[in-house]
Each structure stands twice: as structure tokens, then as C-alpha cells.
Amino acid sequence: MKIEPLPNTTDLARLLKRYFYSFLINQRRLSKHTIDAYRHTFRLFLPYVAAQQNKGVSVLKVIDIDAPVVISFLQYLEEVRGNKVQTRNARLTAIRSFLRYVGSETPELLADIQPVLAIPEKRTNRFAFEYLTKPEMDVVLNTPNLTTWFGRRDHALLLTLYNTGARVSEIVNLQIKDVDLRRQHAIHLYGKGRKERIVPLWQHTVDELNQWLTGSQKLPSSPLFPNVHGEALTRFGIKQRLDCAVTAASKSCSSLKGRKITPHSLRHTTAMHLLQSGVDLTVIALWLGHEKLETTHQYMEADIEMKRKALAKLPPIETDQNLPLEVVTDELLVFLENL
């Protein structure tokens, strides 16, 4: 791909092209999903800046991207477009990434860029994630009709999701050659940042995948879980098959009714069941492909049964009911007390 020369260091259009072509694609080799997310950010951001500056997008300069306009854009995302804080922070990350690149290419603009780089991410509330209990998961797995091609595929698909804790994007990209059912009894997954990891398979999963692939005349490069046309199931397709299984399972398992279960919920389910079985957090982190152990630690925090057991081991707290409560009289302390 031809990269145009950069005669004008304040020309935003040329800098942005070099950022995507030379830096993100050629140097960092980021995934298509990341490139698409960054591209969409600037498809939203540049028209907004142009409108604020009352000029065309094609004539924007780097100095037009100042802290006030970025903050205004972030507020626009939340208040007008209704985006969540996580989306707002992701857009800010993309903008800051570009400006860091600009700073490395044009150091004379660092003073203009620094106020934008100093904009902090907004803190988000940590919500309890959705996961299934072991009985609930069993009901979902037993829902597909194994006498049909679709049922055998869906059962193998759901079982693989549960066994591996894979991201839906990793399942979408799985090919027959990525499954070793003879020697390793494992699946090769390709996750974020093109990182490869090998996840062991339970014997039951091996047996089911063997049955699913028996008699298959597909090439090693064929998708492991195809649709009726032989193409790989999409993210939407996997979500739709899971929805069907959960809806059917809710008829015999009332606790599933009204629940929003996604493929990522099965990833959480895998992690929680491994943790409850006594598997170490570091092993779970490797299993799920987490870069940071802190990400995996959320499952320890979410397990209410483990918290109850820990609480039961603590001695009762002794309090003296006769101690008088301290009376706050200082004006500043009263302010802080009532804040």
C-alpha cells in the first residue's frame, strides 16, 4: 500500500493516513476489529470537530483538536448518542493514541497535544456479570436435538464454548485443523493481539467433537462450526443459536426465564466453575487468555459462596454498647460529615 509523503506536518488528513497505514497496520499489525473501532471513532469525531470549528473535515489541522473540543465530543457521545462510559473511554483511547503518534512525528506540536493527553478516562461502575450455575449449564447443553444436523452442531458448539471459555470471536475463527482430538486433546485458539493459546478438552468434549466431525469431507481449513451454506457461523449466528437453547431450556428450568445470556456469559460461567472446583487463578487466567491477573480476580470477588465461607471463619465482632457516640461540633467537620 503506497504511503504519501508528508509535506505539511500540521495537515491532519495526511497524518491520519500515515497513522492508520504505516503505524497501526504495518508497524503494530493490529487486528481488523481494533482498526475498525479506531476508524469508527474518527468517522464520528472529525465531523464533530469540523462542525465546531465551522470548516470542512478535509482542511482540519492538528491544532483544531484541543482539549475543550475533545471533552465536548465525549459529552456528546454520552448525552446525545446515549453511549455508555465504556464506549466513551474507548473513543478517548483512540484519539489519544493518534495524538501520541502525532507527537512522535511532529515534536513541535507536543505543547498543543499535551492537554488532550491529560484528559482522564471516566470511572465506571463494576456490575455483577451474568453466569450460569452448573445445573443451569447442563440443562442448556442438553437442549439441542441430537438427531438433527443442526442439533449436533449446536450441542458441539455450546459444549466447546463452555469447555474453553473462548471469546465468541475466537470460536468464529476456529477451523477443523485447530482441533487436535488424537494426541493433545486440545484446541488452538487465536485471541486478542494474535496471541495463540492451547486449551485442553474434557473427554466428553473430545467425544462430541469426534462425533460431529465423523464422516466429514471438509478440508482442514474449513470452519469447525459452519452454517447451512458451509461458511463459518457469525457472531450473530452463535448468539442466535445460544438464544434458542436458553429459551428452550427455560421451559424446564425456571431460573433461566428472562435472563440475558450471551456467549460471553458462558465465558464467565467457565471461569466461575473452574474457580469453584479449586483451580488456581493463574491457571484460569491462562485458560481464558487474560494478560493481567487482575482481570481474572473479578471472579473471586463475584463468588458469593466463597465469601460466605470466608465470613464463617471469622470470629464474631465484640462491641461495647456503652461507649458514647462522638459528637461532631467543628463547622468544617460537620460539613465533611454531611457531605
C-alpha positions as a Markdown table, in Angstrom:
| # | Residue | x | y | z |
|---|---|---|---|---|
| 1 | Met | 0.0 | 0.0 | 0.0 |
| 2 | Lys | 1.5 | 3.3 | -1.1 |
| 3 | Ile | 2.2 | 5.9 | 1.6 |
| 4 | Glu | 2.0 | 9.5 | 0.6 |
| 5 | Pro | 4.8 | 11.9 | 1.6 |
| 6 | Leu | 4.1 | 14.2 | 4.5 |
| 7 | Pro | 5.0 | 17.8 | 3.3 |
| 8 | Asn | 2.8 | 19.6 | 5.9 |
| 9 | Thr | 3.2 | 18.4 | 9.4 |
| 10 | Thr | 0.1 | 20.1 | 10.6 |
| 11 | Asp | -2.1 | 18.5 | 7.9 |
| 12 | Leu | -4.5 | 16.3 | 9.8 |
| 13 | Ala | -5.6 | 14.3 | 6.8 |
| 14 | Arg | -2.0 | 13.2 | 5.9 |
| 15 | Leu | -1.1 | 12.5 | 9.5 |
| 16 | Leu | -4.2 | 10.4 | 9.9 |
| 17 | Lys | -3.5 | 8.3 | 6.8 |
| 18 | Arg | 0.1 | 7.6 | 7.9 |
| 19 | Tyr | -1.2 | 6.7 | 11.4 |
| 20 | Phe | -3.5 | 4.1 | 10.0 |
| 21 | Tyr | -1.4 | 2.7 | 7.1 |
| 22 | Ser | 2.1 | 3.0 | 8.5 |
| 23 | Phe | 1.7 | 2.8 | 12.2 |
| 24 | Leu | -1.4 | 0.7 | 13.1 |
| 25 | Ile | -1.4 | -1.7 | 10.1 |
| 26 | Asn | 2.2 | -2.1 | 9.1 |
| 27 | Gln | 4.1 | -1.5 | 12.4 |
| 28 | Arg | 1.7 | -2.6 | 15.1 |
| 29 | Arg | -0.2 | -5.0 | 12.9 |
| 30 | Leu | -3.4 | -4.6 | 15.0 |
| 31 | Ser | -6.4 | -6.8 | 14.4 |
| 32 | Lys | -9.1 | -5.9 | 12.0 |
| 33 | His | -11.5 | -5.4 | 14.9 |
| 34 | Thr | -9.2 | -2.8 | 16.5 |
| 35 | Ile | -8.7 | -1.0 | 13.2 |
| 36 | Asp | -12.4 | -0.9 | 12.7 |
| 37 | Ala | -13.0 | 0.5 | 16.2 |
| 38 | Tyr | -10.4 | 3.3 | 15.7 |
| 39 | Arg | -11.7 | 4.1 | 12.2 |
| 40 | His | -15.3 | 4.4 | 13.5 |
| 41 | Thr | -14.0 | 6.8 | 16.3 |
| 42 | Phe | -12.6 | 9.2 | 13.7 |
| 43 | Arg | -15.7 | 8.9 | 11.5 |
| 44 | Leu | -17.6 | 10.3 | 14.4 |
| 45 | Phe | -15.0 | 12.6 | 15.8 |
| 46 | Leu | -13.8 | 14.5 | 12.7 |
| 47 | Pro | -17.3 | 15.7 | 11.5 |
| 48 | Tyr | -18.0 | 16.8 | 15.1 |
| 49 | Val | -14.7 | 18.9 | 15.2 |
| 50 | Ala | -15.4 | 20.3 | 11.8 |
| 51 | Ala | -18.9 | 21.4 | 12.9 |
| 52 | Gln | -17.5 | 23.0 | 16.0 |
| 53 | Gln | -14.8 | 24.8 | 14.0 |
| 54 | Asn | -17.2 | 25.7 | 11.2 |
| 55 | Lys | -14.9 | 24.3 | 8.5 |
| 56 | Gly | -14.6 | 21.3 | 6.3 |
| 57 | Val | -13.2 | 18.0 | 7.5 |
| 58 | Ser | -10.5 | 18.0 | 4.7 |
| 59 | Val | -9.0 | 21.2 | 5.9 |
| 60 | Leu | -8.8 | 20.4 | 9.6 |
| 61 | Lys | -5.4 | 20.8 | 11.3 |
| 62 | Val | -4.0 | 19.1 | 14.4 |
| 63 | Ile | -4.3 | 22.3 | 16.4 |
| 64 | Asp | -8.1 | 22.1 | 15.9 |
| 65 | Ile | -8.1 | 19.1 | 18.2 |
| 66 | Asp | -7.8 | 20.8 | 21.5 |
| 67 | Ala | -8.9 | 19.7 | 25.0 |
| 68 | Pro | -12.2 | 21.6 | 25.0 |
| 69 | Val | -13.5 | 20.1 | 21.7 |
| 70 | Val | -12.5 | 16.6 | 22.8 |
| 71 | Ile | -14.3 | 17.0 | 26.1 |
| 72 | Ser | -17.3 | 18.3 | 24.3 |
| 73 | Phe | -17.2 | 15.4 | 21.9 |
| 74 | Leu | -17.1 | 12.9 | 24.8 |
| 75 | Gln | -20.1 | 14.6 | 26.4 |
| 76 | Tyr | -21.9 | 14.4 | 23.1 |
| 77 | Leu | -21.3 | 10.7 | 22.9 |
| 78 | Glu | -22.9 | 10.1 | 26.3 |
| 79 | Glu | -25.7 | 12.7 | 26.3 |
| 80 | Val | -26.8 | 12.8 | 22.7 |
| 81 | Arg | -25.8 | 9.4 | 21.3 |
| 82 | Gly | -26.5 | 7.6 | 24.5 |
| 83 | Asn | -23.2 | 5.8 | 24.6 |
| 84 | Lys | -22.0 | 4.1 | 27.8 |
| 85 | Val | -19.0 | 5.2 | 29.7 |
| 86 | Gln | -17.0 | 2.2 | 28.4 |
| 87 | Thr | -17.6 | 3.4 | 24.8 |
| 88 | Arg | -16.7 | 7.0 | 25.7 |
| 89 | Asn | -13.4 | 5.8 | 27.2 |
| 90 | Ala | -12.7 | 3.6 | 24.1 |
| 91 | Arg | -13.2 | 6.7 | 21.8 |
| 92 | Leu | -10.9 | 8.7 | 24.0 |
| 93 | Thr | -8.2 | 5.9 | 23.9 |
| 94 | Ala | -8.3 | 6.0 | 20.1 |
| 95 | Ile | -7.9 | 9.8 | 20.0 |
| 96 | Arg | -5.1 | 9.8 | 22.4 |
| 97 | Ser | -3.3 | 7.0 | 20.5 |
| 98 | Phe | -3.4 | 9.1 | 17.4 |
| 99 | Leu | -2.1 | 12.2 | 19.1 |
| 100 | Arg | 0.7 | 10.3 | 20.7 |
| 101 | Tyr | 1.7 | 9.2 | 17.2 |
| 102 | Val | 1.5 | 12.8 | 16.0 |
| 103 | Gly | 3.7 | 13.9 | 18.9 |
| 104 | Ser | 6.4 | 11.4 | 17.9 |
| 105 | Glu | 6.2 | 12.6 | 14.2 |
| 106 | Thr | 5.9 | 16.3 | 15.0 |
| 107 | Pro | 7.5 | 17.2 | 18.3 |
| 108 | Glu | 6.8 | 20.9 | 17.8 |
| 109 | Leu | 3.1 | 20.1 | 18.4 |
| 110 | Leu | 3.6 | 18.4 | 21.7 |
| 111 | Ala | 2.6 | 21.5 | 23.7 |
| 112 | Asp | -0.7 | 21.6 | 21.8 |
| 113 | Ile | -1.3 | 17.9 | 22.2 |
| 114 | Gln | -0.5 | 17.5 | 25.9 |
| 115 | Pro | -3.7 | 18.9 | 27.3 |
| 116 | Val | -5.7 | 16.3 | 25.3 |
| 117 | Leu | -3.4 | 13.5 | 26.5 |
| 118 | Ala | -4.1 | 14.7 | 30.1 |
| 119 | Ile | -7.9 | 14.1 | 29.8 |
| 120 | Pro | -8.7 | 11.3 | 32.2 |
| 121 | Glu | -10.9 | 8.3 | 31.5 |
| 122 | Lys | -14.2 | 8.3 | 33.3 |
| 123 | Arg | -14.5 | 5.7 | 36.0 |
| 124 | Thr | -17.2 | 3.1 | 35.5 |
| 125 | Asn | -19.3 | 1.1 | 37.9 |
| 126 | Arg | -18.5 | -2.5 | 38.0 |
| 127 | Phe | -21.6 | -4.5 | 37.5 |
| 128 | Ala | -22.1 | -8.1 | 38.5 |
| 129 | Phe | -21.6 | -10.3 | 35.4 |
| 130 | Glu | -24.0 | -13.0 | 34.3 |
| 131 | Tyr | -23.1 | -16.6 | 34.6 |
| 132 | Leu | -24.9 | -20.0 | 34.9 |
| 133 | Thr | -24.8 | -22.5 | 37.7 |
| 134 | Lys | -23.7 | -26.0 | 36.9 |
| 135 | Pro | -27.3 | -27.4 | 36.8 |
| 136 | Glu | -28.4 | -24.5 | 34.5 |
| 137 | Met | -25.5 | -25.1 | 32.2 |
| 138 | Asp | -26.3 | -28.8 | 32.0 |
| 139 | Val | -29.9 | -28.0 | 31.0 |
| 140 | Val | -28.8 | -25.7 | 28.2 |
| 141 | Leu | -26.3 | -28.2 | 26.9 |
| 142 | Asn | -29.0 | -30.9 | 26.8 |
| 143 | Thr | -31.4 | -28.8 | 24.9 |
| 144 | Pro | -30.3 | -29.3 | 21.2 |
| 145 | Asn | -31.9 | -32.2 | 19.3 |
| 146 | Leu | -29.0 | -34.6 | 18.6 |
| 147 | Thr | -31.0 | -36.4 | 15.9 |
| 148 | Thr | -30.6 | -33.5 | 13.5 |
| 149 | Trp | -27.5 | -31.9 | 11.9 |
| 150 | Phe | -28.3 | -28.5 | 13.4 |
| 151 | Gly | -28.8 | -30.0 | 16.9 |
| 152 | Arg | -25.4 | -31.9 | 16.8 |
| 153 | Arg | -23.7 | -28.8 | 15.6 |
| 154 | Asp | -25.3 | -26.6 | 18.3 |
| 155 | His | -24.5 | -29.1 | 21.0 |
| 156 | Ala | -20.9 | -29.3 | 20.0 |
| 157 | Leu | -20.7 | -25.5 | 19.7 |
| 158 | Leu | -22.2 | -24.9 | 23.2 |
| 159 | Leu | -20.0 | -27.6 | 24.8 |
| 160 | Thr | -16.9 | -26.1 | 23.2 |
| 161 | Leu | -17.8 | -22.6 | 24.3 |
| 162 | Tyr | -18.3 | -23.9 | 27.9 |
| 163 | Asn | -15.2 | -26.1 | 27.9 |
| 164 | Thr | -12.8 | -23.5 | 26.5 |
| 165 | Gly | -14.3 | -20.2 | 27.9 |
| 166 | Ala | -13.4 | -18.8 | 24.4 |
| 167 | Arg | -14.4 | -15.4 | 23.2 |
| 168 | Val | -17.0 | -15.6 | 20.5 |
| 169 | Ser | -14.5 | -14.1 | 18.0 |
| 170 | Glu | -12.2 | -17.0 | 18.7 |
| 171 | Ile | -15.0 | -19.5 | 18.1 |
| 172 | Val | -15.9 | -17.8 | 14.8 |
| 173 | Asn | -12.4 | -18.2 | 13.5 |
| 174 | Leu | -12.0 | -21.8 | 14.5 |
| 175 | Gln | -11.1 | -24.2 | 11.7 |
| 176 | Ile | -11.0 | -28.1 | 11.8 |
| 177 | Lys | -7.2 | -28.1 | 11.8 |
| 178 | Asp | -7.2 | -26.1 | 15.1 |
| 179 | Val | -8.7 | -29.1 | 16.9 |
| 180 | Asp | -6.4 | -32.0 | 18.0 |
| 181 | Leu | -8.6 | -34.9 | 19.0 |
| 182 | Arg | -5.9 | -37.6 | 18.8 |
| 183 | Arg | -2.8 | -36.5 | 20.7 |
| 184 | Gln | -3.2 | -33.3 | 22.7 |
| 185 | His | -7.0 | -33.4 | 23.1 |
| 186 | Ala | -6.9 | -29.7 | 22.9 |
| 187 | Ile | -8.0 | -26.7 | 20.8 |
| 188 | His | -5.7 | -24.0 | 19.5 |
| 189 | Leu | -7.3 | -20.5 | 19.9 |
| 190 | Tyr | -6.2 | -17.3 | 18.5 |
| 191 | Gly | -7.2 | -14.4 | 20.7 |
| 192 | Lys | -6.6 | -10.7 | 21.1 |
| 193 | Gly | -3.3 | -9.4 | 19.7 |
| 194 | Arg | -3.0 | -12.6 | 17.6 |
| 195 | Lys | -2.0 | -14.4 | 20.8 |
| 196 | Glu | -2.3 | -18.2 | 20.5 |
| 197 | Arg | -3.2 | -20.4 | 23.4 |
| 198 | Ile | -3.9 | -24.1 | 23.7 |
| 199 | Val | -6.9 | -25.1 | 25.8 |
| 200 | Pro | -7.3 | -28.8 | 27.0 |
| 201 | Leu | -10.6 | -30.5 | 26.2 |
| 202 | Trp | -12.6 | -32.7 | 28.5 |
| 203 | Gln | -13.0 | -36.3 | 27.3 |
| 204 | His | -16.7 | -35.6 | 26.8 |
| 205 | Thr | -15.9 | -32.7 | 24.5 |
| 206 | Val | -13.5 | -34.8 | 22.6 |
| 207 | Asp | -16.1 | -37.5 | 22.1 |
| 208 | Glu | -18.7 | -35.0 | 21.0 |
| 209 | Leu | -16.4 | -33.3 | 18.5 |
| 210 | Asn | -15.3 | -36.6 | 17.2 |
| 211 | Gln | -19.0 | -37.5 | 16.5 |
| 212 | Trp | -19.6 | -34.1 | 15.0 |
| 213 | Leu | -16.6 | -34.5 | 12.6 |
| 214 | Thr | -17.2 | -38.2 | 11.8 |
| 215 | Gly | -17.8 | -38.6 | 8.1 |
| 216 | Ser | -16.9 | -35.0 | 7.4 |
| 217 | Gln | -15.3 | -34.5 | 4.0 |
| 218 | Lys | -14.4 | -30.9 | 4.8 |
| 219 | Leu | -10.9 | -29.5 | 4.3 |
| 220 | Pro | -8.6 | -28.8 | 7.4 |
| 221 | Ser | -9.2 | -25.1 | 6.6 |
| 222 | Ser | -13.0 | -25.5 | 6.8 |
| 223 | Pro | -14.8 | -23.8 | 9.7 |
| 224 | Leu | -15.3 | -26.1 | 12.7 |
| 225 | Phe | -18.9 | -24.8 | 13.2 |
| 226 | Pro | -20.4 | -23.9 | 9.7 |
| 227 | Asn | -23.8 | -22.6 | 8.8 |
| 228 | Val | -26.0 | -24.4 | 6.3 |
| 229 | His | -24.0 | -22.9 | 3.5 |
| 230 | Gly | -20.7 | -24.2 | 4.8 |
| 231 | Glu | -19.5 | -20.8 | 5.9 |
| 232 | Ala | -18.4 | -20.1 | 9.4 |
| 233 | Leu | -21.1 | -19.1 | 11.9 |
| 234 | Thr | -21.0 | -15.4 | 12.5 |
| 235 | Arg | -21.0 | -13.7 | 16.0 |
| 236 | Phe | -24.7 | -13.0 | 15.5 |
| 237 | Gly | -25.3 | -16.6 | 14.4 |
| 238 | Ile | -23.7 | -18.0 | 17.5 |
| 239 | Lys | -25.7 | -15.6 | 19.7 |
| 240 | Gln | -28.9 | -16.7 | 17.9 |
| 241 | Arg | -28.2 | -20.4 | 18.5 |
| 242 | Leu | -27.5 | -19.7 | 22.2 |
| 243 | Asp | -30.7 | -17.7 | 22.5 |
| 244 | Cys | -32.7 | -20.6 | 21.1 |
| 245 | Ala | -31.0 | -23.1 | 23.5 |
| 246 | Val | -31.7 | -20.8 | 26.5 |
| 247 | Thr | -35.3 | -20.2 | 25.5 |
| 248 | Ala | -35.9 | -24.0 | 25.2 |
| 249 | Ala | -34.1 | -24.7 | 28.4 |
| 250 | Ser | -36.1 | -22.1 | 30.4 |
| 251 | Lys | -39.2 | -24.3 | 29.9 |
| 252 | Ser | -37.8 | -26.9 | 32.3 |
| 253 | Cys | -35.5 | -24.5 | 34.3 |
| 254 | Ser | -37.4 | -21.5 | 35.6 |
| 255 | Ser | -34.3 | -19.7 | 36.8 |
| 256 | Leu | -33.3 | -19.2 | 33.1 |
| 257 | Lys | -36.5 | -17.3 | 32.3 |
| 258 | Gly | -35.9 | -13.6 | 31.4 |
| 259 | Arg | -32.1 | -13.9 | 31.7 |
| 260 | Lys | -29.9 | -12.2 | 29.2 |
| 261 | Ile | -27.4 | -15.0 | 28.4 |
| 262 | Thr | -24.7 | -14.1 | 25.9 |
| 263 | Pro | -21.7 | -16.1 | 24.6 |
| 264 | His | -19.6 | -14.0 | 27.0 |
| 265 | Ser | -21.8 | -15.3 | 29.8 |
| 266 | Leu | -20.6 | -18.8 | 29.0 |
| 267 | Arg | -17.0 | -17.5 | 29.2 |
| 268 | His | -17.8 | -16.2 | 32.7 |
| 269 | Thr | -19.5 | -19.5 | 33.5 |
| 270 | Thr | -16.4 | -21.4 | 32.6 |
| 271 | Ala | -14.2 | -19.2 | 34.8 |
| 272 | Met | -16.6 | -19.4 | 37.8 |
| 273 | His | -16.9 | -23.2 | 37.6 |
| 274 | Leu | -13.1 | -23.6 | 37.3 |
| 275 | Leu | -12.7 | -21.4 | 40.4 |
| 276 | Gln | -15.4 | -23.2 | 42.4 |
| 277 | Ser | -13.6 | -26.5 | 41.5 |
| 278 | Gly | -10.5 | -25.3 | 43.2 |
| 279 | Val | -8.5 | -24.3 | 40.1 |
| 280 | Asp | -5.8 | -21.6 | 40.8 |
| 281 | Leu | -6.5 | -18.1 | 39.5 |
| 282 | Thr | -3.2 | -18.1 | 37.5 |
| 283 | Val | -4.3 | -21.3 | 35.6 |
| 284 | Ile | -7.8 | -19.7 | 34.9 |
| 285 | Ala | -6.0 | -16.6 | 33.6 |
| 286 | Leu | -4.0 | -18.8 | 31.1 |
| 287 | Trp | -7.2 | -20.7 | 30.3 |
| 288 | Leu | -9.1 | -17.6 | 29.3 |
| 289 | Gly | -6.1 | -15.8 | 27.8 |
| 290 | His | -6.1 | -12.9 | 30.2 |
| 291 | Glu | -3.0 | -10.7 | 30.1 |
| 292 | Lys | -3.4 | -9.4 | 33.6 |
| 293 | Leu | -4.3 | -11.5 | 36.7 |
| 294 | Glu | -6.4 | -8.6 | 38.0 |
| 295 | Thr | -8.9 | -9.3 | 35.2 |
| 296 | Thr | -9.3 | -12.9 | 36.4 |
| 297 | His | -9.6 | -11.8 | 40.1 |
| 298 | Gln | -13.1 | -10.4 | 39.4 |
| 299 | Tyr | -14.3 | -14.0 | 39.5 |
| 300 | Met | -13.0 | -14.4 | 43.1 |
| 301 | Glu | -14.8 | -11.2 | 44.0 |
| 302 | Ala | -18.1 | -12.4 | 42.4 |
| 303 | Asp | -18.3 | -15.8 | 44.1 |
| 304 | Ile | -20.7 | -15.2 | 46.9 |
| 305 | Glu | -20.4 | -18.7 | 48.3 |
| 306 | Met | -16.6 | -18.3 | 48.7 |
| 307 | Lys | -17.3 | -15.0 | 50.5 |
| 308 | Arg | -19.8 | -16.7 | 52.9 |
| 309 | Lys | -17.3 | -19.5 | 53.7 |
| 310 | Ala | -14.6 | -16.9 | 54.4 |
| 311 | Leu | -17.0 | -14.9 | 56.6 |
| 312 | Ala | -17.9 | -18.0 | 58.6 |
| 313 | Lys | -14.3 | -18.5 | 59.6 |
| 314 | Leu | -14.1 | -15.0 | 61.2 |
| 315 | Pro | -14.7 | -14.7 | 64.9 |
| 316 | Pro | -17.7 | -12.6 | 66.0 |
| 317 | Ile | -17.1 | -8.9 | 66.4 |
| 318 | Glu | -17.3 | -7.7 | 70.0 |
| 319 | Thr | -18.6 | -4.3 | 70.5 |
| 320 | Asp | -19.1 | -2.1 | 73.6 |
| 321 | Gln | -22.6 | -0.8 | 73.5 |
| 322 | Asn | -21.9 | 1.5 | 76.5 |
| 323 | Leu | -19.4 | 3.7 | 74.6 |
| 324 | Pro | -21.0 | 7.1 | 73.8 |
| 325 | Leu | -21.1 | 8.3 | 70.2 |
| 326 | Glu | -18.7 | 11.1 | 69.4 |
| 327 | Val | -20.4 | 14.4 | 68.8 |
| 328 | Val | -19.1 | 16.5 | 65.9 |
| 329 | Thr | -19.2 | 20.2 | 66.6 |
| 330 | Asp | -16.4 | 21.8 | 64.4 |
| 331 | Glu | -18.0 | 23.6 | 61.4 |
| 332 | Leu | -15.7 | 22.1 | 58.8 |
| 333 | Leu | -16.1 | 18.6 | 60.3 |
| 334 | Val | -19.8 | 19.0 | 60.2 |
| 335 | Phe | -19.6 | 19.9 | 56.5 |
| 336 | Leu | -17.5 | 16.8 | 55.9 |
| 337 | Glu | -19.8 | 14.6 | 58.0 |
| 338 | Asn | -22.8 | 15.7 | 56.0 |
| 339 | Leu | -21.2 | 15.7 | 52.6 |
